[in-house]
Amino acid sequence: MARKRTEVSRTMLLTWFTLAGLIFLFAPQRLTNKFQFTFARIFRWPLSIGRNFTLSTRAQQPLTDIISRRESQYQNHIANLREELLQERQKVKKLSGLYNRYVWEGVKFVLADVITVTVDESRGELIINRGQIDGLAKDQFVLGDNSIIGTISEVSSRTAQVKLVTDSTSKIAVKIAGVGRVMQGNGNTARVPLLPIKYKVKTGDIVLANKKPGFLDVPLIAGRVAQCKRDDENPSLWDITVKPVCDIERLNDVAVIIMNPQ
């Protein structure tokens, strides 16, 4: 005898589940708690697997973050080391170029980074990151792009101030047209006064910082003549304007000349 096939409609299933839900909704809390605990005991193994999987996933995420962070730190460290190596190579190259000149025998150069630059109508100064502990002292000459740009005016243990040749209080001995004179700062430029017109001077002529015992043993370029005309008050004298031969405001580093280092 064939077994009867029982079919349950979707409507009937929905009705049963709705009634079951209402029963649990209005049943006493004690009864529903017992059912909950029974369900937890019966299905604790699959539930524990799911919980362990979730905890494992949460634990893996911080570990991945830590590894990624460490990798980033190492990459940054390598980048910093490469930049330091590049800077040191550039310093060695600059020093090699300076020392290759025979006139610098017995001379020490201290390379310094420029911290701040101040150039206006009256002042012209640099602050550099070298000081007394590096052998710097007042009145030492400072090179920028292989030209004299000023002298050390103030010095502390680790920093120093450079008075530029354009500073309004700057006065350095120079040689122009083969004769010695004093060049005075004039804001963004400098002037060489009191030079008789009998000396042939023209625009573009080189102006050399003159030798100074204990500080400079050989004349070095400090500027070029930017303008040369007769003085308005005394036509027998030249009115000479001198400009530095390097862009001081764009300098990143300079070299301090130390004669006869200890």
MOPE-V878225 format. One line per field, one symbol per residue. ss: DSSP state (H for helix, E for strand, C for the rest). phi: phi as a letter, one per 20 degrees, with the letter a starting at -180 (. if undefined). psi: psi as a letter, one per 30 degrees, with the letter a starting at -180 (. if undefined). A space follows every 50 residues. Layout:
BEGIN
ss: ???
phi: ???
psi: ???
END
This chain:
BEGIN
ss: CCCCCCCCCHHHHHHHHHHHHHHHHHCCHHHHHHHHHHHHHHCHHHHHHH HHHHHHHHHHHHHHHHHHHHHHHHHHHHHHHHHHHHHHHHHHHHHHHHHC CHHHCCEEEEEEEEEEEEECCCCEEEEECCCHHHCCCCCCEEEECCEEEE EEEEECCCCEEEEECCCCCCEEEEEECCEEEEEEECCCCEEEEEEECCCC CCCCCEEEECCECCCECCCEEEEEEEEEEECCCCCCEEEEEEECCCCHHH CCEEEEEEECCC
phi: .fffeeddfffffffffffffffffdffffffffffffffffdfffffff ffffffffffffffffffffffffffffffffffffffffffffffffff effefnddddfceeeccccbfcdbbcddecbffenfbfmfecdclmcfdr cfdbbdfccbddeffeffdebcfccclncebdedfbnecccdemdfffef cbfnfeddfffbgncbebfcfcrcfebbbfffecfededddddgeceffd febcceedelff
psi: kkkkkkkkleeeeeeeeeeeeeeeeglkeeeeeeeeeeeeeegeeeeeee eeeeeeeeeeeeeeeeeeeeeeeeeeeeeeeeeeeeeeeeeeeeeeeeff kffgkgkkkjkkkkelkjjafekjllklhlaefggklkgkkkkjhglkfa lkekkaefllkkjlffkfgkjkklkkhglklkkkkhcfalkjlhjkffkj klkfkkkkklkjkfejfkkkkfaljfkjlkkeejfflkjkkkklgljefg kfllkkkjkhk.
END
